[in-house]
């Protein structure tokens, strides 16, 4: 399963049935789980942890040191879950002292030329489309889809079940369950198709729509909208997730879109 033309450091821990193609470099302090496949010309650097049944395509570089001038050589890791696919020429950098690790969850699809910078936390079932660029300390929650050639500002938080249009510049936090598009990036509706695919029923989708009507469509500021939602809408996991996201936002959430 391991090609003689690949370099595998004796201090790495690679499961016996991992397929390693020619010209791969696997350095020390690397762990790769059962059933994974490492394509040719992949470089996996110290501190990388890769789960089971992952597929890494040619040219990817996983675990390089951060592109951050504050990095002083501290020990840090990259941690990738199970069943995740990393396509050609993806780069995923190690963490810094800020979080100590960069994380990509399970069942993700990271398409070609994506960059995931230091200390990013990417949840499970996430799709990052070709050439998406995540700056440092970005958080992407479960089931989010980010369109191709999008750029995410450092420290931004993208909520669960979000769909972001291709070519977007993400400068603010994007709350859960919505679609975002236009320039500057704006709320353009609920990700109702995605929610139905994930077994959310019509009542739940209407509940989410009503919450965002208060936030974006009734002329209220964020504090007023939050106060009314808490007072008038029954507590549910979806309501509470949205409210917690909005309250915890450090950069502020994206604007609403109102046509001229």
N, C-alpha and C positions, 0 to 999 in steps of 0.2 A: 504493500500500500504506500510505501515511502520510496520515492525515486532516488537513485544514487546521485543525481545531479542537484538535489535539494540539500540545503544545510539546516540541520536540526541540532540545536545545542544539547549537549548531554544533560544539562540541568533543567531542560524543559520537561513538562509532563503532557505527553500527547497520547490519547487513547489508542489502543492497538489497531482499531479499524478506521482511523482517520485516513482519508486519501490525501496525499501530498504530491502535487504535480511538480515537474521540473522547475528549477531555478527559484524555488521558494526559499526564503530565509526565515527561520524561527529561532529567536534568540533565547537566552536563559530567562528564567522566571516567567515562563509562558505556560498556560494551562489550556488545553483544547479537549472538549468533551467528545464522547462517542458519536460516530456517524457523521462527523463534519467533513467537509471537503474544501481543501485549500488550493485554489487555482494557481497556475504558473505565474512567476514573477510577483507574488505577494510577499510583502515584508511584514513580519509580526515581531514587534519589539518588546523589551522587558516590561513587565507589569500588566500584560494583557491576559484576560480571562475570557475564553470563548466557550459557550455552552454546547449542548448536544445538537446534532443534526443541522448545523449551520452550513451555509454555502458562501464562500468568499471567492469572488471572481478575479481574474488577472489584473495586476497592477495596483491593488489596494494596499494601503499602508496603515497598519493598526498599531497604536501605542507609541507613536513618536512623541517626543517631548513637546510641551505646549509652546505655541507661538505667542508668548507672553513675557515681556521684559521683567516682570516681577518674579518669574520662576527662578528659584535658586537651587535647583537640583534636588528638591525634596522628593521623597518616595511617594509615588502615586500610581494609579491603575486605570485601565480601561476594562469595563465589565460588560460583556455581551451575553444576552440570554439565549434560550433554546430556539431552534427553528427559524432563525433570522437569516435573511439573504442580504449580502453586501455585494453590490455590483462593481463593475470595472472602475478602478482609479479612485475609489472612495478613500478619504483620509479621516481618521478618528484619532484625536490627540488625547494624551493622558491628562489627568487632573493636575491641579496645583494645590497649594495650601488652603485655598478657599473651600473646596469640598473634598479634596484628596482623591477624587475619582471622576471619570466620565462614564456614563451608563447608557447602554442601549438595551431595551427590554427584549422580550420574546416575541416571535411571530411578526417581526418587522420586515419591511422591504425598503432597503436603502439603495436607491438607484444610482446610476453611474455619475461620477464626478461630484457627489455630495461631500461637503466638509462638515464635520462635527467637531467643534473646538473644545478646548479644555473645560472641564467641570459641567458640561451639558448633561442633563438628565432627560433621556428620551424614553417614554413609556413603552408599553407593549401594543402590538397590532397597529403600529404607526407606519405610514407610508411617506417617505421623503422622496419627491420626484427629482429627476435628473438636474444636477447642478444647483440644488438648494444649498445655501450656505448658512450654517448656524454659528454665530459668534459665541464668545465665552459665556458660560453660566446661564445659557438658555434652558428653559424647561418646556418640554413638549409632552402633554398628557396622553393617555391611552386613546387609540382609535383616531387620532388626528391625521389629516392628509394635507400636506403642503405642496402646492403646485410647483412645477419646474422653474428653475432660475429665480427663485425667491431668496431674499436676503433678510435674515432675522437679526435685529440689533441685540447687542449683549444685554443680559439680564431680563429679556422679555420672557413672558410666560404665555404659552398657547394651551388653551383648555382642551378637555376631552371632546371627541366627536366633532371637532372643528374641521371645516374645509376652507382652505385659503387658495385664492386664485393664483395661477401661474404668473411669474414675473412681479410678484408683490414685494414691496418694501415694508417690512413689519417693524415699526418703531414703538408701538404700544402693545400692551397685553391684549390678547384675543380671548374673550370669555367662552365658556363651553357651549356646545350644541349649535353653533351658528355657522353661517357662511360669511366669508369676508372677501371683499374685492375692491376695485377702483383705486384711484390715487388722489389724495391720501387714503390709505387702507380704511375701509368703513364696513360697518354692519350692513349686510344686504339680505338678511333673512335667516330663517332657521334651516339647519341641515336636515330637512325632513326626510329626504330620500335615504340618507345615511342612517338616520335613526330608525326608519322602518326596516331597513336591512338588518339592523341589530335588535329587532323584536320590540322596539318601543311602539306601543299602541297609539291610536289617534287621541285618546284622552291625555296621555302623557305629552304628546307633541303639542296639543292645544294649550296645555299648562305652561310649557316652555315658551310658546308664542306669547301668551298673556304676560308672562314675566318680562319679556323683552319689549313688549309694548310700553310698559311703564318706564323701562330704562331708556328707550330710544325714540318713542313715538308720541309721547304725551306732553312734551315740553317741560319735563321735570329735570332738575339736576340730579346727579347720581345719589346724593344723600337723601333727597326727597323720595326718589324712586325706591331706594332700599327701605326707607321707613314705611312706605305704603305697602310694599310687598310683604314685609314682616308682619304688618298689622292686619292685612286683608286676605292673605293667601295662606292656606293650611301648609304646615311643614311637611315636606316630602324630600326624599333624597336629592331630586333634581333641583328643587327650589333652594335647598340648603347648599348644594354644590355651587350654584350660581352666586348666591349671596356671599358665601365664603370667598370665592374667587374675586369678586368685585371689592370686598372689604380689604382683602390682603394684597391687592394690586399695588406694587411699588411705583410702576411707571404710568399708571392710569390706563384705562381701557380704551379701545379704538372708538372713534366717533360713529354716530349714526349717519346714514346717507339719506338726504332729502333732495329729490330732484327739483331743479329750478322751475 
